[in-house]
Amino acid sequence: MNIAVIGSGYVGLVVGACLAETGNTVICADVDERKIEGLKRNVLPIYEPGLEPLVERNQKQKRLEFTTDVGDAVGRADVAFIAVGTPPDEDGSADLRHVLAVAETIGKHMKREMVVATKSTVPVGTAAKVAAKLAAHAKHPFHVCSNPEFLKEGSAVDDFMYPDRVIVGMDSDFARSVMAELYAPFVRTGKPIIFMDIPSAEMTKYAANAMLATRISFMNQMANLCEQVGANVDMVRRGIGSDGRIGASFLFPGPGYGGSCFPKDVKALVRTAQDVGAPIEILEAVEEVNERQKKRLFEKLTKALGGSVKGARIAVWGLAFKAKTDDMREAPSLTLIDQALDAGAKIVAHDPVAMEEAKRRLGDRVDYAEDNYEALAGADALVVVTDWNEYRHPDFGRIKATLKRPVVVDGRNLYDPAKMQQLGFTYASIGRGS
Ligand SMILES: NC(=O)c1ccc[n+]([C@@H]2O[C@H](COP(=O)([O-])OP(=O)(O)OC[C@H]3O[C@@H](n4cnc5c(N)ncnc54)[C@H](O)[C@@H]3O)[C@@H](O)[C@H]2O)c1
């Protein structure tokens, strides 16, 4: 099949590369000239495990192409995926400007009957707006689909190649059969393609992210309560996670959720619900709890340093919002760093892959260390913010010998409190006593 993917960011690039990998001819288009120039030379704009070889191989074998000419990409396609950003508007609702601009371009440039599938996360009713934009210009029949994407940054290629499920919202048999054919190679193990009406598909994506964010905020509040009553949230997590009705995934407490999806999608759903007079109070609380949780690391750090961080040098391990990505959008590390700098501390930061992104965002407000141990030299405390593998089992002797004061704040519960105490650290973590 001939496919155009419009928007070549995290989602568009993964979708394009994976669809090319299964034999389709894919053109990924984006308005960002630098991004496209880089991609033509197999230089990826993001860190995503396993993606680079896919891009390189499929480009070499001429199944994958990159262009800034969105109209040309559309003119050569049977199926167009819209995968542009949907950032939060000022009132929290999703900003659909990019999605609708792309819909207009598709309408103007389509040269045959097409399926137009929205991959971007968009509120209920967007497909109808996309259809109206297409109809205003199209000279050929079109079929609008909602095909939300569930990939996770850090395991995006595997998530797309081996999805738990594929959701397709459509209202025509033509769209159904095209999407079924396109996704057949990815669901050979029997994972379902769930066809449904378009509004339900649009809502499914928000409901999924809202549920996952709720689990995180729930566990973070449990952790805080555990601290107050002398319980250990790790034990509680294992205790409830083994209940089949609850399940063990997504129950780790931490420094609050970040990234490009949960914060904006929870906000957008809250906004939609308020607008239609069916407020979802539980999600308003989820968001509020998360905002508070992102500030907890700073509180713990201040307490561990005796009440003030003024003049202290703080080593931060982990800047990305989670491991295996260089994405720092809404990262808890940014909240901690802002608070610490405002309070008069100095920061020296390390991340295995997000250093370039950090320099772009933070500039010379912080110092950067090439190596995670180098960050500790002359530091009064270490705060672990991201659960990168290389931070999980460090040389504690070296940490203690290098830090000026043996203070460790562990935002991901990577270390054993009893062992840390035995080693002589002042150690704080999430929901496991102090
Ligand atoms: N990142 C994720 O993990 C993830 C997962 C599932 C769904 N989503 C959703 O997918 C959508 C895209 O997210 P992303 O993280 O890939 O965003 P991104 O910011 O990484 O990429 C979006 C791309 O769209 C391009 N773009 C903007 N306007 C354009 C236009 N008019 N024509 C062509 N290109 C244009 C931008 O230049 C950018 O490269 C969002 O709605 C997001 O909520 C993201």
The ligand as a Tripos MOL2 file, in Angstrom:
@<TRIPOS>MOLECULE
LIG
   44    48     1     0     0
SMALL
NO_CHARGES

@<TRIPOS>ATOM
      1 N1          4.8730   10.6780   21.9770 N.am      1 LIG1
      2 C1          4.1160    9.6660   22.3560 C.2       1 LIG1
      3 O1          4.5230    8.8130   23.1270 O.2       1 LIG1
      4 C2          2.7000    9.5340   21.8280 C.ar      1 LIG1
      5 C3          2.0350    8.3050   21.9650 C.ar      1 LIG1
      6 C4          0.7390    8.1990   21.4680 C.ar      1 LIG1
      7 C5          0.1150    9.2820   20.8660 C.ar      1 LIG1
      8 N2          0.7790   10.4730   20.7700 N.ar      1 LIG1
      9 C6          0.0910   11.5780   20.1010 C.3       1 LIG1
     10 O2          0.5700   11.6730   18.7680 O.3       1 LIG1
     11 C7          0.6300   13.0300   18.3450 C.3       1 LIG1
     12 C8          2.0550   13.3700   17.9290 C.3       1 LIG1
     13 O3          2.8890   13.2540   19.0630 O.3       1 LIG1
     14 P1          4.4870   13.2440   18.9190 P.3       1 LIG1
     15 O4          5.0150   12.9500   20.2780 O.co2     1 LIG1
     16 O5          4.8700   12.3900   17.7750 O.co2     1 LIG1
     17 O6          4.7260   14.7900   18.5730 O.3       1 LIG1
     18 P2          6.0800   15.4470   18.0060 P.3       1 LIG1
     19 O7          6.0370   16.8460   18.4770 O.co2     1 LIG1
     20 O8          7.2600   14.5970   18.3250 O.co2     1 LIG1
     21 O9          5.8810   15.3970   16.4220 O.3       1 LIG1
     22 C9          4.9100   16.1330   15.7220 C.3       1 LIG1
     23 C10         5.4980   16.5030   14.3670 C.3       1 LIG1
     24 O10         4.4810   17.0990   13.5710 O.3       1 LIG1
     25 C11         5.1040   18.0860   12.7550 C.3       1 LIG1
     26 N3          4.0890   19.0020   12.2240 N.ar      1 LIG1
     27 C12         3.3940   19.9660   12.8710 C.ar      1 LIG1
     28 N4          2.5530   20.5910   12.0180 N.ar      1 LIG1
     29 C13         2.7020   19.9950   10.8150 C.ar      1 LIG1
     30 C14         2.0980   20.1820    9.5400 C.ar      1 LIG1
     31 N5          1.1490   21.1030    9.3560 N.pl3     1 LIG1
     32 N6          2.4900   19.3990    8.5170 N.ar      1 LIG1
     33 C15         3.4410   18.4530    8.7110 C.ar      1 LIG1
     34 N7          4.0500   18.2330    9.9010 N.ar      1 LIG1
     35 C16         3.6900   18.9910   10.9290 C.ar      1 LIG1
     36 C17         6.1070   18.7400   13.6840 C.3       1 LIG1
     37 O11         7.1150   19.4210   12.9720 O.3       1 LIG1
     38 C18         6.6370   17.5100   14.4480 C.3       1 LIG1
     39 O12         7.7880   16.9710   13.8270 O.3       1 LIG1
     40 C19         0.1070   13.8400   19.5390 C.3       1 LIG1
     41 O13        -1.2630   14.0540   19.3720 O.3       1 LIG1
     42 C20         0.3570   12.9290   20.7190 C.3       1 LIG1
     43 O14        -0.5370   13.1710   21.7720 O.3       1 LIG1
     44 C21         2.0600   10.6170   21.2140 C.ar      1 LIG1
@<TRIPOS>BOND
     1     1     2 1
     2     2     3 2
     3     2     4 1
     4     4     5 ar
     5     4    44 ar
     6     5     6 ar
     7     6     7 ar
     8     7     8 ar
     9     8     9 1
    10     8    44 ar
    11     9    10 1
    12     9    42 1
    13    10    11 1
    14    11    12 1
    15    11    40 1
    16    12    13 1
    17    13    14 1
    18    14    15 2
    19    14    16 1
    20    14    17 1
    21    17    18 1
    22    18    19 2
    23    18    20 1
    24    18    21 1
    25    21    22 1
    26    22    23 1
    27    23    24 1
    28    23    38 1
    29    24    25 1
    30    25    26 1
    31    25    36 1
    32    26    27 ar
    33    26    35 ar
    34    27    28 ar
    35    28    29 ar
    36    29    30 ar
    37    29    35 ar
    38    30    31 1
    39    30    32 ar
    40    32    33 ar
    41    33    34 ar
    42    34    35 ar
    43    36    37 1
    44    36    38 1
    45    38    39 1
    46    40    41 1
    47    40    42 1
    48    42    43 1
@<TRIPOS>SUBSTRUCTURE
     1 LIG1         1 GROUP 0 **** ****
